[in-house]
Amino acid sequence: MSESLHTVTTLPTERRAACPFDPPAELTEARRHGPVSRFTHPGGKPGLMITGYDTVRAVLADARFSSRKELMNVVDFALPPAPPGEFLLMDEPEHSRYRKPLVGRFTVRRMRMLTERIERITADCLDAMQETGPPADLVTAFAKPLPTIVICEILGVPYEDRASFQEQIDTFMGGEAGDEELVAAYTATQEYLARLVAAKRAHPTDDVLSELTDGDLTDEELKGISLILLAAGFDTTANMLSLGTFALLRHPEQLAALRADPALTDGAVEELLRYLSVAKAFHRTALEDVELDGRTVEAGTTVVLSYHTANRDPERFPDPHALDLRRRATGHLAFGHGIHQCLGQQLARVEMRVAFRALLDRFPNLRLAVPAEEVVLRPETADVFGVKSLPVTWDEK
């Protein structure tokens, strides 16, 4: 790569408190200098940061860039391969072997069939929130319980186990736990999933995990698949619901438009996905020398794909830093692109459409219960960006 490239100093870079929905300023500045920048991985290895929409999309569609965990050149020691079943960190053909049995279970049609059940779960969460009365933490009262219940029902996690499972996932994805705490939470989750898989094999029920036991997947593989689905199905949607509500409350003119016109809901969800991009970045490693944006990315180089700056690229989205619920935001990269595009994106869309509409209808005067600057954000070290809590209040009837 040319020495004239702009340099990003390191990751993570912090967001400005006054602009919590915007990507870190250093990354936005990097994109202004071009879609590719030099930077140093937190482990000390040199790498590249990709911030432009077209270039991020090109890398995601290029099989010469690998998702394999053991090829990530980000630290000064060798990383192990991804555990069986954790297909997000694999290439073909292993990736498709795990993903293919799931595709038919997460289609648009099948997810729409879940709408009525999701509406009931949403109403139950709002009933409990209303009964307790204001103020409330929207994260714990609504944004976390809703997707947790939905994904656990889909996979067949018993109701009584959901709270502890949610806590474990919070621990190893929240970006604040120490090494010992991380290992303990991850180990406990793995042990629980091993018991769950064994139970589904012995006594299948009406859920996706039980259906998967009919195939040729081993218990270890099913455990890895379950971890991916549970963690992704809970954490990303939970943070979209809470951070999305925060964004709407901070943009009263957009909130008023959405309240007044339910037909805006589908487009509003897509615009919030683009605007917030809570799954901030992913890694890929060049398997060979690759020409990218007129430069050569050398084999073995690990690049970071910055989804949140790509989704704010003015060459793709005019006036990208404005939240505009009437914008046609199709084509955003919040769910990725290519063979690793988010398997559960249709489920997430249904959940968000139902949840935002129901929340605004139930609480027409919903507002922040604290000054906006006192809302505590998740650290940039978290796998998924969001708020740690969102104190809200409303007028009781």
Residue pairs with C-beta under 8 A, 6 or more apart in sequence:
1 36
1 38
1 48
1 295
1 296
1 297
1 298
2 295
5 33
5 34
5 36
5 37
5 38
5 295
6 30
6 33
6 34
6 37
6 38
7 37
7 38
7 39
8 26
8 27
8 30
8 37
8 38
8 39
8 49
9 26
9 39
9 40
10 39
10 40
10 41
10 42
11 39
11 41
11 42
11 281
11 304
11 380
12 24
12 42
12 379
12 380
12 381
13 24
13 25
13 26
13 27
13 380
14 24
14 380
15 22
15 23
15 24
15 25
15 377
15 380
16 22
16 24
16 25
17 373
18 373
19 25
20 246
20 375
20 377
21 243
21 246
21 247
21 250
21 275
21 276
21 323
22 28
22 312
22 321
23 277
23 280
23 306
23 308
23 309
23 312
24 380
27 49
27 51
27 306
27 308
27 309
28 309
28 312
30 37
30 49
30 51
30 309
31 51
31 52
31 306
31 309
31 312
31 313
34 52
34 293
35 50
35 51
35 52
35 53
35 54
35 55
35 56
35 293
36 48
36 49
36 50
36 51
36 52
36 55
36 292
36 293
36 295
37 48
37 49
37 51
38 46
38 47
38 48
38 49
39 46
39 47
39 48
39 49
39 304
40 46
40 47
41 47
41 73
41 74
41 75
41 302
41 304
42 74
43 74
43 75
43 76
44 75
44 76
45 73
45 74
45 75
45 76
45 302
46 301
47 73
47 74
47 301
47 302
47 303
47 304
48 297
48 301
48 302
48 303
48 304
49 303
49 304
49 306
50 56
50 59
50 303
50 304
50 305
50 306
50 310
51 306
51 309
51 310
51 313
52 293
52 309
52 310
52 313
52 315
53 310
53 311
53 313
53 315
53 316
53 317
53 333
54 313
54 315
54 316
55 292
55 293
55 310
56 305
56 306
56 307
56 310
56 333
56 337
57 310
57 333
57 337
58 292
59 65
59 284
59 292
59 303
59 305
60 284
60 305
60 333
60 336
60 337
60 338
60 340
60 341
61 337
61 338
62 290
62 338
63 91
63 92
64 286
64 287
64 288
64 290
65 284
65 285
65 286
65 287
65 290
65 303
66 91
66 284
66 285
66 286
66 287
67 88
67 89
67 90
67 91
67 95
67 282
67 283
67 284
67 340
68 81
68 82
68 89
68 90
68 91
68 285
69 79
69 80
69 81
69 82
69 89
69 90
70 78
70 79
70 80
70 81
70 82
71 285
71 287
71 300
71 302
72 79
72 283
72 285
72 302
73 285
73 300
73 301
73 302
74 283
74 302
81 89
82 88
82 89
82 90
82 224
83 220
83 224
84 218
84 220
84 221
84 223
84 224
85 98
85 217
85 220
85 221
85 222
85 223
85 224
85 225
85 226
85 227
85 228
86 224
86 225
86 227
86 228
87 94
87 95
87 97
87 98
87 99
87 224
87 225
87 228
88 228
88 340
90 98
92 339
95 339
95 340
96 339
98 217
98 221
98 224
98 225
99 339
99 343
101 212
101 215
101 217
102 208
102 212
102 225
102 229
102 343
103 343
104 110
105 208
105 211
106 343
106 344
106 346
106 347
107 346
108 346
111 346
111 347
111 349
111 350
112 346
112 350
114 150
114 154
114 347
114 350
115 350
115 354
117 150
117 153
118 146
118 150
118 350
118 351
118 354
119 354
119 358
121 146
121 149
121 150
122 146
122 354
122 355
122 358
123 358
125 141
125 142
125 145
125 146
125 149
126 142
126 358
126 359
126 362
126 363
128 141
129 136
129 141
129 142
130 362
130 363
132 141
133 396
134 369
134 392
134 393
134 394
134 396
135 369
135 391
135 392
135 393
136 142
136 391
136 392
136 393
137 389
137 390
137 391
137 392
138 241
138 242
138 245
138 390
138 391
138 392
139 238
139 242
139 387
139 388
139 389
139 390
140 389
142 241
142 355
142 359
143 238
143 239
143 241
143 242
143 245
143 390
144 166
144 234
144 238
144 242
146 237
146 238
146 241
146 351
146 355
147 233
147 234
147 237
147 238
147 241
147 351
148 162
148 165
148 166
148 234
148 238
149 162
150 233
150 347
150 351
151 229
151 230
151 233
151 234
151 344
151 347
152 159
152 161
152 162
152 165
152 230
153 207
154 207
154 208
154 229
154 233
154 347
155 207
155 208
155 209
155 226
155 229
155 230
156 196
156 200
156 205
156 206
156 207
156 208
156 209
156 210
157 165
157 196
157 230
161 192
165 189
165 192
165 230
166 234
167 185
168 185
168 186
168 188
168 189
168 192
169 185
169 189
169 230
169 231
169 234
169 235
170 235
171 177
171 181
171 182
171 185
172 182
172 185
172 186
172 189
173 231
173 235
173 382
173 383
173 384
174 378
174 382
175 378
175 379
175 380
175 381
175 382
175 383
176 379
176 381
176 382
177 185
189 227
190 223
190 227
193 223
193 226
193 227
194 219
194 223
196 209
196 226
197 209
197 213
197 219
197 222
197 223
197 226
198 219
200 207
200 209
200 210
200 213
201 213
201 219
204 210
204 211
204 213
204 214
208 229
209 222
209 226
212 222
212 225
213 222
217 225
229 343
229 344
232 342
232 343
232 344
233 344
233 347
233 348
235 383
235 384
236 278
236 279
236 342
236 348
236 384
237 347
237 348
237 351
237 352
238 386
239 278
239 378
239 384
239 385
239 386
239 387
240 272
240 273
240 276
240 278
240 348
240 352
240 386
241 351
241 352
241 355
241 356
242 386
242 387
242 390
243 276
243 278
243 385
243 386
243 387
244 272
244 276
244 352
244 356
245 356
245 359
245 366
245 390
245 392
246 368
246 372
246 375
246 387
246 390
247 272
247 275
247 276
247 323
248 254
248 255
248 258
248 272
248 356
249 255
249 366
249 367
249 368
249 372
249 392
250 372
251 323
254 268
254 323
254 324
254 325
255 360
257 264
257 325
257 326
258 264
258 265
258 268
258 325
258 356
258 360
259 360
259 364
262 357
264 325
264 326
265 353
265 356
265 357
266 353
267 325
267 326
267 327
267 328
267 329
268 325
268 356
269 349
269 352
269 353
269 356
270 329
270 330
270 332
271 323
271 324
271 325
271 327
271 329
272 323
272 325
272 352
273 329
273 332
273 334
273 335
273 352
274 311
274 317
274 327
274 329
274 332
274 334
275 311
275 323
275 329
276 308
276 334
276 385
277 307
277 308
277 311
277 332
277 333
277 334
277 385
278 334
278 384
278 385
278 386
279 307
279 334
279 336
279 383
279 384
280 306
280 307
280 308
280 380
280 384
280 385
281 304
281 305
281 306
281 307
281 308
282 304
282 305
282 307
282 336
282 340
283 302
283 303
283 304
283 305
284 302
284 303
284 305
285 300
285 301
285 302
285 303
286 297
286 298
286 299
286 300
286 301
286 302
286 303
287 299
288 299
289 296
289 297
289 298
289 299
290 296
290 297
290 299
291 297
297 303
307 333
307 334
307 336
308 385
310 316
310 333
311 317
311 320
311 332
311 333
311 334
312 320
312 321
313 320
314 320
316 331
317 327
317 329
317 332
335 341
335 342
335 345
335 348
336 342
342 348
359 366
360 366
363 392
363 394
364 394
365 394
365 395
366 392
366 393
366 394
367 392
367 393
367 394
368 375
368 390
368 391
368 392
368 393
369 391
369 392
369 393
370 391
375 387
375 389
375 390
375 391
376 387
376 388
376 389
377 385
377 386
377 387
377 388
378 384
378 385
378 386
378 387
378 388
